[in-house]
Amino acid sequence: MDINKLVENYFTPKNLLTKDKLWGLFDEVLKELNEGTELDKSETKDIKISFPKIRITEDFGKIGTEDRAMIEKFASNIPGATLEAKLAALNSILETKKESATISEILSTMVMCEILSAIITNFTESAGGFIFEGFLAGLFGGESVQITAPEDIPGMAASGKPITDVILGDKHYSLKLLGETTAVKGSFKNMVEHFKVVPHIVYLDARRVNKDQGLEFGEFTITLQNFLEVFVTPFLKQVTKKKPDVVNSGAALKKLLNKLVSEKQAIKQIKASKKIPELKNWSTFTFSKVAPDVLNEKKLNTDDFNKVIRYLFELPDKELNQYAPFYVTYAETKFETTKAEKLFGSYTLVEDLQAAIERNDESEIIRLLEISPGYKNEQQFEFTRGQAEEIANFRTIGTLMIGPKYMKKTFANYANLLQQTISPVYEQLQLFTDNINDYFLGVSNEGAAENRKQYALDAITNAQQLEVATNNAVEKIEK
């Protein structure tokens, strides 16, 4: 895929990272700043110097290319050895005014965020995802590299593109540029092949916020040790039993509750035969995720329901017996008809895998995975957003708000600093360029020679003032 041609052929110049887009926001801020002062409007000049064009290119992920060197130059001003740290560094500039921020930090942050903004604005999830992979490799720099084929990973035999998209430091990442509700998908067979060579994979999701206003980053790690926690547990269904279990003593109640808690079964209702004075004088305790704050409905939220269970555990068996028998309703976990069943076939295979995992027998784990329907039939696995976020080690690592209104707000925070440093340099450079052009091209109107000489004199003045502006900028930057 030639990303450069794709951009050139299908997107207008306004979508490229030129002054018309990124720095145009800065111009708007300066205009508003000037309008809020008593400056003579006739002295306001339209500066047309364009900042260097930054191409959105697949070469971001290729070590040794000019585009990679360019993005690394900007990325070097974004501190942090992890993506979480880099997002925090970017947000330290974006979200509030950082008094100690340097020009290089400000401009590097804006350029990095504008590249991301252009990716999510101009590309589909699949096309944008490919460029995003290269961008992230460039953001980390060094030996971080984008993976495009199995041979990029020594020993890898996966068919098609491997699970790994980018290697950042010593970690393998699978990157997903997703919509707000898009599912996470992949090849189950390639996942198994991956673990024959690499002991882990980090799934990094970058989900759009309000279509193109931001990106929310979340990640979870898959290893052979937590393989079932990822590919079985999130898919299991909780089905509430139609009839409650009945126990006739306090000891039996505690044994049942302990079993349900240890097996992570969802307890729905506990009903005693008599009212319990210390528990609001209720006899029935029903769990509700959205428990209303109305006592007579006898529904409890998570914290209050847990308090009931703790109280029952702490009450001596003899005292608890007076409220027996007890009726306990709970949700059973179902493996059948789930996505997990499609991948593993039977729960017997899951139990064999669990035993091999507990023995840390990697060769047996791989052997069992190779006989699963998911591997043999080359099935796709799929996590909804909710299922992905239910994975035990899933965590949100940061959000970047990078829509135009957010970028403009950031420029406003640093408008005075940028106006004192960048604007004078570009203003004098523009005037110098215009006068030099007029001098060499000449003019056709009356008094051409005299005017031409004046252009030369003005260019000299511009050059002198440019030197002053540049020295002033250097002085401020190096403080």
C-alpha positions as CSV (number, residue, x, y, z in Angstrom):
1,M,0.0,0.0,0.0
2,D,1.5,3.4,-1.0
3,I,0.1,5.6,1.7
4,N,1.7,8.7,0.2
5,K,-0.2,8.3,-3.1
6,L,-3.4,7.4,-1.2
7,V,-3.2,10.7,0.6
8,E,-2.2,12.7,-2.4
9,N,-5.0,11.2,-4.6
10,Y,-7.9,11.2,-2.2
11,F,-7.4,14.0,0.2
12,T,-7.4,17.7,-0.4
13,P,-4.4,19.9,0.8
14,K,-6.4,21.1,3.7
15,N,-6.1,17.6,5.2
16,L,-2.3,17.7,5.1
17,L,-0.4,18.9,8.1
18,T,0.4,22.4,6.9
19,K,-0.1,25.8,8.4
20,D,-3.6,26.0,6.9
21,K,-4.7,23.4,9.4
22,L,-2.5,23.0,12.5
23,W,-1.0,26.5,12.5
24,G,-4.2,28.0,11.2
25,L,-5.6,27.3,14.7
26,F,-2.6,29.3,16.1
27,D,-3.4,32.2,13.7
28,E,-7.0,32.2,15.0
29,V,-5.9,32.4,18.6
30,L,-3.5,35.2,17.8
31,K,-6.2,37.1,15.9
32,E,-8.5,36.8,18.9
33,L,-5.7,37.8,21.2
34,N,-5.0,40.9,19.1
35,E,-8.7,41.8,18.9
36,G,-8.8,41.8,22.6
37,T,-6.2,44.6,22.8
38,E,-5.9,48.2,21.7
39,L,-3.5,47.3,18.8
40,D,-4.0,49.3,15.6
41,K,-5.8,46.9,13.3
42,S,-4.1,48.4,10.3
43,E,-0.8,47.1,11.7
44,T,-2.1,43.5,11.8
45,K,-0.3,41.5,9.1
46,D,-1.3,38.3,7.4
47,I,1.7,36.0,7.8
48,K,1.7,33.4,5.0
49,I,4.9,31.5,5.7
50,S,4.0,27.8,5.7
51,F,5.5,25.6,8.3
52,P,7.2,22.4,7.0
53,K,4.7,19.9,5.6
54,I,4.4,16.7,7.6
55,R,3.3,13.8,5.4
56,I,1.2,11.0,6.9
57,T,3.3,8.1,5.7
58,E,3.8,4.4,6.2
59,D,7.6,5.1,6.6
60,F,7.0,6.3,10.2
61,G,7.4,2.7,11.2
62,K,10.6,2.0,9.1
63,I,13.9,2.6,10.8
64,G,16.4,4.6,8.7
65,T,13.8,6.6,6.5
66,E,13.6,10.4,6.4
67,D,10.0,10.3,7.6
68,R,11.0,8.2,10.6
69,A,13.8,10.6,11.4
70,M,11.4,13.5,11.2
71,I,8.8,12.0,13.5
72,E,11.5,10.9,15.9
73,K,12.8,14.5,16.1
74,F,9.4,15.7,17.3
75,A,8.8,12.5,19.5
76,S,12.2,13.0,21.3
77,N,10.6,16.0,23.1
78,I,7.8,13.7,24.5
79,P,9.2,12.1,27.6
80,G,8.2,8.6,28.8
81,A,9.3,5.0,28.3
82,T,5.8,3.6,28.1
83,L,2.7,4.7,26.1
84,E,1.0,5.6,29.4
85,A,3.8,7.9,30.3
86,K,3.9,9.5,26.9
87,L,0.1,10.1,27.0
88,A,0.5,11.7,30.4
89,A,3.3,14.0,29.0
90,L,1.1,15.0,26.1
91,N,-1.8,15.7,28.4
92,S,0.4,17.8,30.7
93,I,0.6,20.3,27.7
94,L,-2.9,19.8,26.3
95,E,-5.1,19.8,29.4
96,T,-3.8,22.7,31.4
97,K,-1.3,25.4,31.0
98,K,2.1,24.0,32.0
99,E,4.1,27.0,33.3
100,S,7.5,25.3,32.7
101,A,6.6,24.1,29.1
102,T,9.2,24.8,26.5
103,I,8.6,25.8,22.9
104,S,9.9,22.4,21.8
105,E,7.4,20.6,24.1
106,I,4.5,22.7,22.9
107,L,5.2,22.4,19.2
108,S,6.1,18.6,19.5
109,T,2.9,17.9,21.4
110,M,0.7,19.8,18.9
111,V,2.4,18.1,15.9
112,M,2.0,14.6,17.4
113,C,-1.7,15.2,18.3
114,E,-2.4,16.8,14.8
115,I,-1.0,13.6,13.1
116,L,-3.3,11.5,15.2
117,S,-6.2,13.8,14.5
118,A,-5.5,13.6,10.8
119,I,-5.4,9.8,11.0
120,I,-8.8,9.4,12.7
121,T,-10.3,12.2,10.5
122,N,-9.2,11.1,7.1
123,F,-8.9,7.3,7.2
124,T,-11.2,4.3,7.9
125,E,-10.4,2.1,10.9
126,S,-8.5,-0.4,8.8
127,A,-6.4,2.0,6.7
128,G,-5.9,4.4,9.7
129,G,-4.9,1.4,11.8
130,F,-2.0,0.6,9.5
131,I,-0.7,4.2,9.7
132,F,-1.3,4.3,13.4
133,E,1.0,1.3,13.8
134,G,3.9,3.1,12.1
135,F,3.1,6.3,14.0
136,L,3.4,4.6,17.3
137,A,6.7,3.0,16.3
138,G,8.0,6.4,15.4
139,L,6.7,7.9,18.6
140,F,8.9,5.5,20.6
141,G,11.8,5.7,18.2
142,G,15.0,3.8,18.7
143,E,14.6,0.1,17.7
144,S,10.8,0.2,17.8
145,V,9.6,-1.2,14.5
146,Q,6.4,-1.9,12.7
147,I,5.8,-5.6,11.8
148,T,4.3,-6.2,8.4
149,A,5.1,-9.8,7.6
150,P,5.9,-13.1,9.5
151,E,9.5,-12.9,8.5
152,D,9.9,-9.7,10.5
153,I,9.8,-11.9,13.6
154,P,12.5,-14.7,13.7
155,G,10.9,-18.1,13.9
156,M,7.4,-16.9,13.1
157,A,5.3,-19.2,10.8
158,A,1.9,-17.5,10.9
159,S,0.0,-17.3,7.7
160,G,-0.7,-13.7,6.6
161,K,0.1,-10.8,8.9
162,P,1.2,-11.9,12.3
163,I,-0.5,-10.9,15.6
164,T,2.3,-8.5,16.4
165,D,1.9,-5.1,14.8
166,V,4.6,-3.2,16.5
167,I,7.5,-4.1,18.8
168,L,8.1,-1.3,21.3
169,G,11.1,-2.0,23.5
170,D,10.9,-5.6,24.4
171,K,7.1,-5.8,24.2
172,H,5.0,-7.1,21.3
173,Y,1.8,-5.1,20.6
174,S,-1.3,-5.8,18.5
175,L,-2.8,-2.4,17.8
176,K,-6.5,-1.7,17.1
177,L,-7.8,1.7,15.9
178,L,-11.5,1.3,16.7
179,G,-14.8,3.1,16.8
180,E,-16.5,3.6,20.1
181,T,-18.3,0.2,19.9
182,T,-16.2,-1.7,17.4
183,A,-15.4,-5.3,18.4
184,V,-11.8,-6.6,18.8
185,K,-11.2,-9.3,16.3
186,G,-8.3,-11.6,15.3
187,S,-7.2,-15.0,14.0
188,F,-7.3,-17.7,16.7
189,K,-4.8,-19.9,14.8
190,N,-2.4,-17.0,14.3
191,M,-2.7,-16.3,18.1
192,V,-1.6,-19.9,18.8
193,E,1.2,-19.7,16.3
194,H,2.3,-16.4,18.0
195,F,2.8,-18.2,21.3
196,K,5.1,-20.8,19.8
197,V,7.6,-18.0,19.3
198,V,6.7,-15.1,21.6
199,P,5.5,-15.5,25.2
200,H,3.1,-12.6,25.3
201,I,1.1,-10.1,23.3
202,V,-0.3,-6.7,24.5
203,Y,-3.6,-5.8,22.8
204,L,-3.7,-2.0,22.6
205,D,-7.1,-0.5,21.7
206,A,-7.3,3.2,20.6
207,R,-11.0,4.0,20.5
208,R,-12.4,7.1,18.9
209,V,-14.2,9.6,21.2
210,N,-17.1,11.4,19.6
211,K,-16.1,10.1,16.1
212,D,-13.0,12.3,15.6
213,Q,-12.6,14.4,18.8
214,G,-10.2,12.2,20.7
215,L,-8.8,8.7,21.3
216,E,-9.2,6.6,24.4
217,F,-6.4,4.1,24.9
218,G,-6.9,0.7,26.8
219,E,-4.8,-2.4,26.9
220,F,-4.8,-6.0,28.1
221,T,-2.0,-8.6,28.0
222,I,-2.4,-12.2,26.8
223,T,0.1,-15.0,27.9
224,L,-0.3,-18.8,28.0
225,Q,-0.8,-18.5,31.7
226,N,-3.9,-16.3,31.4
227,F,-5.1,-17.7,28.1
228,L,-8.3,-19.0,29.5
229,E,-9.0,-15.9,31.5
230,V,-9.0,-14.0,28.1
231,F,-10.6,-16.5,25.7
232,V,-13.1,-18.3,28.1
233,T,-14.1,-16.2,31.1
234,P,-15.3,-13.0,29.3
235,F,-17.5,-15.2,27.0
236,L,-19.3,-17.2,29.7
237,K,-22.9,-16.5,30.3
238,Q,-24.5,-15.9,33.7
239,V,-27.9,-17.5,33.7
240,T,-30.1,-17.1,36.8
241,K,-31.4,-20.3,38.2
242,K,-35.2,-20.7,38.1
243,K,-35.4,-22.2,41.6
244,P,-33.3,-21.2,44.6
245,D,-31.0,-23.6,46.5
246,V,-32.5,-24.3,50.0
247,V,-30.2,-24.8,53.0
248,N,-31.5,-25.6,56.5
249,S,-28.8,-24.3,58.8
250,G,-26.4,-21.3,59.3
251,A,-23.4,-23.5,58.7
252,A,-24.9,-24.8,55.4
253,L,-25.6,-21.2,54.3
254,K,-22.1,-20.1,54.9
255,K,-20.7,-23.2,53.0
256,L,-22.9,-22.4,50.0
257,L,-22.1,-18.6,50.0
258,N,-18.4,-19.4,50.4
259,K,-18.6,-21.7,47.4
260,L,-20.4,-19.2,45.2
261,V,-18.0,-16.4,46.1
262,S,-14.9,-18.5,45.5
263,E,-16.3,-19.7,42.1
264,K,-17.3,-16.1,41.3
265,Q,-20.9,-17.1,40.8
266,A,-23.3,-14.1,40.9
267,I,-25.5,-14.2,44.0
268,K,-28.9,-12.7,43.1
269,Q,-31.0,-13.1,46.3
270,I,-30.8,-14.4,49.8
271,K,-34.0,-15.0,51.6
272,A,-34.4,-15.9,55.3
273,S,-37.5,-17.5,56.9
274,K,-37.6,-14.7,59.5
275,K,-36.8,-11.0,59.5
276,I,-33.3,-10.1,60.7
277,P,-33.5,-7.1,63.1
278,E,-29.8,-6.0,62.5
279,L,-30.4,-6.0,58.7
280,K,-33.2,-3.4,58.5
281,N,-35.6,-6.0,59.8
282,W,-35.7,-7.5,56.3
283,S,-36.0,-11.2,55.5
284,T,-35.3,-10.8,51.7
285,F,-32.1,-9.3,50.3
286,T,-32.1,-8.7,46.5
287,F,-29.0,-7.5,44.6
288,S,-29.5,-4.9,41.9
289,K,-26.7,-3.1,39.9
290,V,-28.9,0.0,39.8
291,A,-30.4,-0.4,43.3
292,P,-32.8,2.5,43.9
293,D,-32.4,4.5,47.1
294,V,-35.9,3.4,48.3
295,L,-35.7,1.0,51.3
296,N,-39.2,-0.5,50.8
297,E,-38.2,-2.0,47.5
298,K,-35.6,-4.1,49.4
299,K,-33.0,-3.9,46.6
300,L,-29.3,-3.5,47.5
301,N,-26.3,-2.2,45.5
302,T,-23.0,-3.9,45.5
303,D,-21.6,-2.4,48.7
304,D,-24.8,-3.0,50.8
305,F,-25.3,-6.5,49.4
306,N,-21.7,-7.3,50.4
307,K,-22.4,-6.0,53.9
308,V,-25.3,-8.4,54.2
309,I,-23.1,-11.3,53.2
310,R,-20.3,-10.3,55.6
311,Y,-22.9,-10.0,58.5
312,L,-24.2,-13.5,57.8
313,F,-20.7,-14.9,57.8
314,E,-19.8,-13.2,61.0
315,L,-22.9,-14.3,62.9
316,P,-22.4,-17.4,65.0
317,D,-24.0,-20.5,63.5
318,K,-26.4,-21.0,66.4
319,E,-27.7,-17.5,66.1
320,L,-28.0,-17.8,62.4
321,N,-30.0,-21.1,62.7
322,Q,-33.0,-19.2,64.0
323,Y,-33.5,-17.6,60.6
324,A,-33.3,-20.9,58.7
325,P,-34.2,-22.3,56.3
326,F,-32.5,-20.0,53.7
327,Y,-33.3,-19.7,50.0
328,V,-30.4,-18.6,47.8
329,T,-30.8,-17.6,44.2
330,Y,-27.7,-17.2,42.0
331,A,-26.6,-17.2,38.4
332,E,-24.9,-20.3,37.0
333,T,-22.1,-19.9,34.5
334,K,-22.9,-21.5,31.1
335,F,-20.2,-22.6,28.6
336,E,-22.6,-23.9,26.0
337,T,-23.7,-21.8,23.0
338,T,-21.0,-19.1,23.8
339,K,-18.1,-17.8,21.7
340,A,-15.8,-19.9,24.0
341,E,-17.6,-23.1,23.0
342,K,-17.0,-22.2,19.3
343,L,-13.3,-21.8,19.9
344,F,-12.7,-24.8,22.3
345,G,-15.5,-27.2,21.4
346,S,-16.0,-28.8,24.8
347,Y,-15.5,-27.8,28.4
348,T,-13.4,-31.0,28.8
349,L,-10.7,-29.4,26.6
350,V,-10.9,-26.2,28.7
351,E,-10.3,-28.3,31.9
352,D,-7.4,-30.1,30.3
353,L,-5.9,-26.8,29.3
354,Q,-6.4,-25.4,32.8
355,A,-4.5,-28.5,34.2
356,A,-1.7,-27.9,31.8
357,I,-1.5,-24.2,32.7
358,E,-1.4,-25.1,36.4
359,R,1.6,-27.4,35.6
360,N,3.2,-24.7,33.5
361,D,3.5,-27.3,30.7
362,E,3.8,-25.0,27.6
363,S,4.2,-27.8,25.1
364,E,1.0,-29.5,26.3
365,I,-0.8,-26.2,26.3
366,I,0.2,-25.6,22.6
367,R,-0.8,-29.2,21.7
368,L,-4.2,-28.9,23.3
369,L,-4.8,-25.5,21.5
370,E,-3.8,-27.1,18.2
371,I,-6.7,-29.6,18.5
372,S,-9.3,-26.9,19.3
373,P,-11.9,-26.0,16.7
374,G,-10.7,-22.4,16.8
375,Y,-7.2,-23.5,15.6
376,K,-8.2,-26.3,13.2
377,N,-11.0,-24.4,11.5
378,E,-9.0,-21.1,11.5
379,Q,-11.8,-19.2,13.2
380,Q,-11.8,-15.6,14.2
381,F,-12.2,-14.6,17.8
382,E,-14.2,-11.5,18.6
383,F,-14.6,-9.4,21.8
384,T,-17.3,-6.8,22.1
385,R,-16.1,-3.7,23.9
386,G,-17.7,-4.9,27.1
387,Q,-16.1,-8.3,26.9
388,A,-12.7,-6.8,26.2
389,E,-13.0,-4.5,29.2
390,E,-14.1,-7.5,31.4
391,I,-10.7,-9.2,30.8
392,A,-9.0,-9.3,34.2
393,N,-6.0,-7.3,33.4
394,F,-7.6,-4.7,31.1
395,R,-6.9,-1.1,32.0
396,T,-7.5,2.3,30.5
397,I,-4.2,4.0,30.1
398,G,-5.1,7.5,28.9
399,T,-7.3,9.7,26.7
400,L,-6.2,12.4,24.3
401,M,-8.8,15.0,23.2
402,I,-7.4,16.2,19.9
403,G,-10.3,17.8,18.0
404,P,-9.9,21.3,16.6
405,K,-11.6,23.0,19.6
406,Y,-9.3,21.2,22.0
407,M,-6.2,22.1,20.0
408,K,-7.2,25.7,19.7
409,K,-7.7,25.8,23.5
410,T,-4.2,24.5,24.0
411,F,-2.7,27.1,21.6
412,A,-4.6,29.8,23.6
413,N,-2.9,28.6,26.8
414,Y,0.5,29.3,25.2
415,A,-0.4,32.1,22.8
416,N,1.7,34.8,24.5
417,L,4.8,32.6,24.6
418,L,4.5,31.6,21.0
419,Q,3.7,35.1,19.9
420,Q,6.8,36.4,21.5
421,T,9.1,33.8,20.0
422,I,7.7,32.2,16.8
423,S,5.5,35.0,15.3
424,P,8.2,37.7,15.0
425,V,10.6,35.3,13.3
426,Y,8.0,34.2,10.7
427,E,6.7,37.7,10.2
428,Q,10.2,39.1,9.4
429,L,11.0,36.0,7.3
430,Q,7.8,36.6,5.3
431,L,8.6,40.3,4.7
432,F,12.2,39.5,3.8
433,T,10.9,36.9,1.3
434,D,8.4,39.3,-0.3
435,N,10.9,42.1,-0.7
436,I,13.6,39.8,-2.1
437,N,11.1,38.5,-4.7
438,D,10.0,42.0,-5.7
439,Y,13.6,43.1,-6.0
440,F,14.7,40.3,-8.3
441,L,11.4,40.1,-10.3
442,G,11.2,43.9,-10.7
443,V,8.1,45.9,-11.2
444,S,6.5,47.2,-14.4
445,N,5.0,50.5,-13.1
446,E,6.4,54.0,-13.1
447,G,9.5,54.5,-11.0
448,A,10.5,50.9,-11.3
449,A,14.2,51.4,-10.6
450,E,13.6,53.5,-7.5
451,N,11.0,51.1,-6.2
452,R,13.3,48.2,-6.9
453,K,16.1,49.8,-4.8
454,Q,13.6,50.4,-2.0
455,Y,12.8,46.7,-2.0
456,A,16.4,45.9,-1.5
457,L,16.8,48.4,1.3
458,D,13.6,47.0,3.0
459,A,15.0,43.4,2.6
460,I,18.1,44.5,4.4
461,T,16.1,46.0,7.2
462,N,14.0,42.8,7.4
463,A,17.2,40.7,7.6
464,Q,18.4,42.8,10.5
465,Q,15.1,42.6,12.3
466,L,15.0,38.8,11.5
467,E,18.3,38.5,13.3
468,V,16.9,40.4,16.3
469,A,13.8,38.3,16.4
470,T,15.8,35.0,16.0
471,N,18.2,36.0,18.8
472,N,15.2,36.8,21.0
473,A,13.6,33.5,20.3
474,V,16.8,31.6,20.9
475,E,17.2,33.5,24.2
476,K,13.7,32.6,25.4
477,I,14.0,29.0,24.2
478,E,17.3,28.4,25.9
479,K,16.2,29.8,29.3
